């Protein structure tokens, strides 16, 4: 899985359904760095939802 950081928040690439972030050529990475906030839509598993 690939991730990108936008405004100190990490998101998955492509972004999850419900996430308002837009990928705009930020650096893609395959690890989650320390000291960044996690996007609740991209990084959390919501009960009752499958991977859309």
DSSP file (Angstrom, degrees, kcal/mol; ACC not computed):
  #  RESIDUE AA STRUCTURE BP1 BP2  ACC     N-H-->O    O-->H-N    N-H-->O    O-->H-N    TCO  KAPPA ALPHA  PHI   PSI    X-CA   Y-CA   Z-CA
    1    1 A X              0   0    0      0, 0.0     2,-0.3     0, 0.0    11,-0.0   0.000 360.0 360.0 360.0 142.7    0.0    0.0    0.0
    2    2 A X  E     -A   13   0A   0     11,-0.7    11,-2.6    12,-0.1     2,-0.3  -0.798 360.0-168.0-107.4 150.1    1.2    3.5   -0.8
    3    3 A X  E     -AB  12  29A   0     26,-2.9    26,-2.5    -2,-0.3     2,-0.3  -0.905   6.3-165.6-131.2 157.5    0.8    6.6    1.4
    4    4 A X  E     -A   11   0A   0      7,-2.2     7,-2.8    -2,-0.3     2,-0.5  -0.982  17.4-131.2-140.8 156.2    1.2   10.3    1.0
    5    5 A X  E     +A   10   0A   0     22,-0.5     2,-0.4    -2,-0.3     5,-0.2  -0.910  23.5 175.1-111.6 129.6    1.4   13.2    3.5
    6    6 A X  E >  S-A    9   0A   0      3,-2.7     3,-1.1    -2,-0.5    -2,-0.0  -0.981  73.4 -13.2-135.0 121.5   -0.7   16.3    3.1
    7    7 A X  T 3  S-     0   0    0     -2,-0.4    -1,-0.1     1,-0.2     3,-0.1   0.906 127.9 -54.7  53.0  48.4   -0.7   19.0    5.8
    8    8 A X  T 3  S+     0   0    0      1,-0.2    29,-2.5    28,-0.1     2,-0.4   0.667 117.1 111.6  62.4  21.6    0.9   16.7    8.3
    9    9 A X  E <   -Ac   6  37A   0     -3,-1.1    -3,-2.7    27,-0.2     2,-0.4  -0.989  62.6-135.2-124.6 133.2   -1.8   14.0    7.8
   10   10 A X  E     +Ac   5  38A   0     27,-3.1    29,-2.0    -2,-0.4     2,-0.3  -0.711  25.4 179.5 -92.5 137.9   -1.1   10.7    6.2
   11   11 A X  E     -A    4   0A   0     -7,-2.8    -7,-2.2    -2,-0.4     2,-0.2  -0.895  28.3-110.1-130.0 158.0   -3.5    9.3    3.6
   12   12 A X  E     -A    3   0A   0     -2,-0.3     2,-0.5    -9,-0.2    -9,-0.3  -0.546  41.9 -99.7 -83.0 156.5   -3.6    6.2    1.5
   13   13 A X  E    S+A    2   0A   0    -11,-2.6   -11,-0.7    -2,-0.2     2,-0.2  -0.978 115.5  30.5-120.8 118.7   -3.1    6.3   -2.2
   14   14 A X  S    S-     0   0    0     -2,-0.5    -1,-0.1     1,-0.0    -2,-0.1   0.588 112.3-115.9 -72.3 159.6   -5.6    6.3   -3.8
   15   15 A X        -     0   0    0     -2,-0.2    -2,-0.1     6,-0.1     3,-0.1  -0.252  30.0-105.9 -67.8 152.3   -7.6    8.0   -1.0
   16   16 A X    >   -     0   0    0      1,-0.1     3,-1.9    -4,-0.1     2,-0.1  -0.311  43.5 -84.7 -74.9 158.5  -10.4    6.1    0.7
   17   17 A X  T 3  S+     0   0    0      1,-0.2    -1,-0.1    24,-0.1     3,-0.1  -0.429 118.0  27.7 -61.7 133.4  -14.0    6.8    0.1
   18   18 A X  T 3  S+     0   0    0      1,-0.4     2,-0.3    -2,-0.1    -1,-0.2   0.187  89.8 121.9  98.2 -16.3  -15.1    9.7    2.3
   19   19 A X    <   -     0   0    0     -3,-1.9    -1,-0.4     1,-0.1    -4,-0.1  -0.639  49.6-157.6 -82.9 136.3  -11.7   11.3    2.5
   20   20 A X        +     0   0    0     -2,-0.3    -1,-0.1    -3,-0.1     2,-0.1   0.506  56.7 110.7 -91.5  -5.5  -11.6   14.9    1.2
   21   21 A X        -     0   0    0    -15,-0.0     2,-0.4     1,-0.0    -6,-0.1  -0.383  54.0-152.5 -70.8 147.5   -7.8   15.0    0.5
   22   22 A X        -     0   0    0     -2,-0.1     2,-0.4    -8,-0.0    -2,-0.1  -0.985  17.8-121.7-122.7 132.1   -6.7   15.1   -3.1
   23   23 A X        +     0   0    0     -2,-0.4   -17,-0.0     1,-0.1   -10,-0.0  -0.586  31.8 175.5 -72.3 124.1   -3.4   13.7   -4.3
   24   24 A X        -     0   0    0     -2,-0.4    -1,-0.1     0, 0.0    -2,-0.0  -0.447  67.5 -68.9-130.5  58.8   -1.4   16.5   -5.9
   25   25 A X  S    S+     0   0    0      1,-0.2     3,-0.1    -2,-0.0    -2,-0.1   0.717  80.1 159.8  65.3  24.7    2.0   15.0   -6.7
   26   26 A X        -     0   0    0      1,-0.1     2,-0.2   -22,-0.0    -1,-0.2  -0.351  55.2 -80.9 -67.7 159.7    3.1   14.6   -3.1
   27   27 A X        -     0   0    0    -22,-0.2   -22,-0.5     1,-0.1     2,-0.3  -0.439  45.5-138.5 -64.3 129.7    5.9   12.0   -2.5
   28   28 A X        +     0   0    0     -2,-0.2     2,-0.3   -24,-0.1   -24,-0.2  -0.725  26.3 179.5 -89.4 141.4    4.5    8.5   -2.3
   29   29 A X  B     -B    3   0A   0    -26,-2.5   -26,-2.9    -2,-0.3     3,-0.0  -0.927  32.7-144.7-138.4 161.6    5.9    6.2    0.4
   30   30 A X  S    S+     0   0    0     -2,-0.3     2,-0.3   -28,-0.2   -26,-0.1   0.282  80.6  64.4-111.4   9.1    5.4    2.7    1.5
   31   31 A X  S    S-     0   0    0    -28,-0.1     2,-0.7     0, 0.0   -28,-0.1  -0.908  78.6-122.3-127.9 158.5    6.0    3.3    5.3
   32   32 A X        -     0   0    0     -2,-0.3     2,-0.0   -22,-0.0    -2,-0.0  -0.894  32.7-146.8-100.5 112.8    4.1    5.3    7.9
   33   33 A X        -     0   0    0     -2,-0.7     3,-0.5     1,-0.1     2,-0.1  -0.296  18.2-104.2 -76.5 163.1    6.5    7.8    9.5
   34   34 A X  S    S+     0   0    0      1,-0.2    -1,-0.1    -2,-0.0     3,-0.1  -0.371  95.5  35.8 -77.3 163.8    6.3    9.0   13.1
   35   35 A X  S    S+     0   0    0      1,-0.2     2,-0.4    -2,-0.1    -1,-0.2   0.780  88.6 110.8  63.8  33.5    4.9   12.4   14.1
   36   36 A X        -     0   0    0     -3,-0.5    -1,-0.2    -4,-0.0   -27,-0.2  -0.972  67.6-117.1-127.8 150.5    2.1   12.6   11.5
   37   37 A X  E     -c    9   0A   0    -29,-2.5   -27,-3.1    -2,-0.4     2,-0.5  -0.548  27.8-123.7 -81.4 150.9   -1.6   12.4   12.2
   38   38 A X  E     -c   10   0A   0    -29,-0.2     2,-0.3    -2,-0.2   -27,-0.1  -0.825  19.2-121.5 -97.8 132.5   -3.5    9.6   10.6
   39   39 A X     >  -     0   0    0    -29,-2.0     4,-2.8    -2,-0.5     5,-0.4  -0.564  17.8-143.8 -66.8 125.8   -6.5   10.3    8.4
   40   40 A X  H  > S+     0   0    0     -2,-0.3     4,-0.7     1,-0.2    -1,-0.2   0.810  98.0  47.4 -66.1 -27.1   -9.5    8.6   10.0
   41   41 A X  H  4 S+     0   0    0      2,-0.1    -1,-0.2     1,-0.1     5,-0.1   0.892 121.1  33.8 -78.6 -40.6  -11.0    7.7    6.6
   42   42 A X  H  4 S+     0   0    0    -32,-0.2    -2,-0.2     1,-0.1    -1,-0.1   0.867 126.6  34.6 -83.1 -37.7   -7.8    6.3    5.1
   43   43 A X  H  < S+     0   0    0     -4,-2.8     2,-0.3   -33,-0.2    -3,-0.2   0.549 103.6  73.2-102.5  -8.6   -6.1    4.7    8.0
   44   44 A X  S  < S-     0   0    0     -4,-0.7     2,-0.7    -5,-0.4    -5,-0.0  -0.790  71.1-131.5-108.7 150.6   -8.9    3.4   10.2
   45   45 A X        -     0   0    0     -2,-0.3     2,-0.4     6,-0.0    -3,-0.1  -0.894  24.7-147.1 -99.1 116.2  -11.1    0.4    9.7
   46   46 A X    >   -     0   0    0     -2,-0.7     3,-1.7    -5,-0.1     2,-0.0  -0.672  22.9-108.2 -86.4 135.3  -14.7    1.4   10.2
   47   47 A X  T 3  S+     0   0    0     -2,-0.4     3,-0.1     1,-0.3    -1,-0.1  -0.343 102.4  17.1 -61.1 137.6  -17.1   -1.2   11.7
   48   48 A X  T 3  S+     0   0    0      1,-0.2     2,-0.5    -3,-0.0    -1,-0.3   0.443 103.0 107.5  82.5  -0.7  -19.6   -2.6    9.1
   49   49 A X    <   -     0   0    0     -3,-1.7    -1,-0.2     3,-0.0     2,-0.2  -0.924  54.9-151.2-114.7 135.5  -17.6   -1.3    6.1
   50   50 A X        -     0   0    0     -2,-0.5     2,-1.0    -3,-0.1    -4,-0.1  -0.537  46.6 -77.1 -91.4 166.8  -15.7   -3.4    3.7
   51   51 A X              0   0    0     -2,-0.2    -1,-0.1     1,-0.2    -6,-0.0  -0.523 360.0 360.0 -67.2 102.6  -12.7   -2.1    1.8
   52   52 A X              0   0    0     -2,-1.0    -1,-0.2   -35,-0.1    -2,-0.0   0.438 360.0 360.0 -83.4 360.0  -14.4    0.1   -0.9
